[in-house]
Amino acid sequence: MEKEPISEDNQVKSMAIANIKFKKGFWYDRIELIRKTVIPGQWKALNDQIPEAEASHAIENFRIAAGEIKADFYGRVFQDSDVAKWLEAVSYSLAAQADPELEKLADQVIDLIVRAQQADGYLNTYFTIAEPDQRWKNVRDLHELYCAGHLIEAAVAYYQATGKQKLLDAVCKLADHIDTVFGKEAGKKPGYPGHQEIELALVKLYHLTKNKRYLALSQYFIDQRGSQPHFFTSEAEERQEESKKHYNDLFDYSYSQSHLPVREQTVAVGHAVRAMYMYCAMTDLAVETGEQDLIKACQRLWNNVTKRQMYITGGIGAQDHGEAFTFDYDLPNDTAYTETCAAIGLVFWAQRMLLLEAKAEYADLMEKALYNGVLSGISLDGQSYFYVNPLEVWPASCEQRYDLSHVESTRQEWFGCACCPPNIARLIASLGQYVYSFSRQAVFVHLYTACQASFELGGQTVKLTQQTNYPWEEEVIITVSTEKTVEFTLALRLPGWCKNPDLELNGEKVTLDQLTEQGYAQLTREWEKGDQVVLRLPMPVERIRANPEVRKNSGKVALQRGPLVYCLEEVDNGSNIFALVLPRNNQLQAGYDPNLLGGIVQLEGEAVKIDRSLWNGELYQANADQYQVTPLKAIPYYAWNNREAGEMLVWITEN
């Protein structure tokens, strides 16, 4: 098997959160919302302090496991992961901005977690409280390794933010315990998790501690997955149950991507979030080892997900059953599942693919999922959430149709299965890691947002300042600050949606043809203090059409401007928006409204709508439809359902 590790000189790294400061603008506002509103609000939810929301009991479970109170475990078997993800979000927020009171609260939570840890390193409240004799006997269904992975991620993030080691020591003890349980050696279980997550967490733990046992354990879980005889079968037989009977339904092993060894997988199948986390770990290991078979598997799966099974919003996972992928081009709009966590997982994976290979298509998809499939999952005030993100909503059908029972027409304050809210919090709080990546000789700009960042290049500190009102405006100004002249490459992503980008360096136009490599304009020169790059990314309103194989969208268009996908809402366009038709030649105008939905660019124009008054209550008739001219307004998809409940539509009939 060919292996070619990436040399240290060429190794591309993501940005440390402490080295980037966001300035007033689109993402600054949302990061502040996480810090000021979302993190405190989720703390209340974890402590059952939101009267109308579903109970969590997640903090209480740790108190029970620590022996401080006597009660039964409450919630899902993976309830611990909500606390871990919340703590990870706190860590990223602290890395960006000191907050002594928040840090004090986090320390108290960490103290509680450590008190709940068992003497041998085991740490899981469900099994400690409810089934202490069943540890590691059903890793297919009961999320022990999944919860451990999230605790590991939280501990790494908290150490990086604060330098405090208490939780890190605890998760190292937990990982060491897991290493004694799983493996090929005699007396160990030849297994792997039903819900992937620990694999990527172990790579993070290895990067921090340099303990190669953690990297080897991650590699083991990935290599062992899908091998024969199938571990899940033998594990179920030991429990004396049907080998394919899962805790929540009947699924085959494709549900957990364990139907084949990972290097033989070519098509994304099964539970979409599990798939994303596994693909992240595969890519992490490919970056670490340079193994070509693993790299090719990651590339094949990426192409299948993004070119065959992804919604225009960056949402993935088309069906409710199994929260899963279905098959190529099956992308229904109203029954779409598109779990928020799955879009978040796609962002995680895209960033890792960028570390593997700096191609703009990865950053394009990272941006698409961030602005559309992720942000739709949280309200503008940060107090309610969508778990499911369909592209078409008729509230009456959501309320009365069984096949749409998974779709909510309004965001919820919390969920019994609350994986998405803290996942959104930790992603947005950590956004500084996604804007740039860099090596010793180059800085790659993946996302455009107002910020200042510092890098070590050529033995000295270089600062880059972005000035922009992106995604509303088209211009990005990047200014270089350095004490001495330093040579490096500044690689600027040219988004795939932008047909005619324009670039200037110190006031002189730059011809892009010969400078563009894999979607990045690469400027290599000796940079001096005050050098300035101006990038203009024209954002005309575009009508996007789906491949004819996507049958649900035949004859329809979606509206897009820059990275943002737009939708129609009933509040702007009246009821029965599904009867709207957008004439092919009608032009739509983009205009910024600072008072609408926190300040957005809206699209306005004329459409036509079927005249319902001519139907006289008939169910069917032979006469041709008559149309009335009607104004049309579209808003960014992420912002829908922030005013009132009603119909919503992304794909519009065109004529």
Secondary structure, 3 states (H helix, E strand, C coil): CCECCCCCCCCCEECCHHHEEECCCHHHHHHHHHHHHHHHHHHHHHCCCCCCCCCCCHHHHHHHHCCCCCCCCCCCCCCHHHHHHHHHHHHHHHHHCCCHHHHHHHHHHHHHHHHHCCCCCCCCHHHHHCCHHHCCCCCCCCCHHHHHHHHHHHHHHHHHHHCCCHHHHHHHHHHHHHHHHECCCCCCECCCCCCCCHHHHHHHHHHHHCCHHHHHHHHHHHHHCCCCCCHHHHHHHHCCCCCCECCCCECCHHHHCCCCCHHHCCCCCCEHHHHHHHHHHHHHHHHHHCEHHHHHHHHHHHHHHHHHCECCCCCECCECHHHECCCCCCCCCCCCCCCHHHHHHHHHHHHHHHHHCCCHHHHHHHHHHHHHHHHHHECCCCCCECCCCCCEECHHHHHHCHHHCCCCCCCECCCCCCCHHHHHHHHHHCCHHHHEEECCCEEEECCCCCEEEEEEECCEEEEEEEEECCCCCCEEEEEEEECCCEEEEEEEECCCCCCCCEEEECCEEECCCCCEECCEEEEEEEECCCCEEEEECCCCEEEECCCCCCHHHCCEEEEEECCEEEEEEHHHHCCCHHHEEECCCCCCEEEEECCCCCCEEEEEEEEEEECHHHHCCCCCCCCCCCEEEEEEEEEEHHHCCCCCCCCEECCEEEC
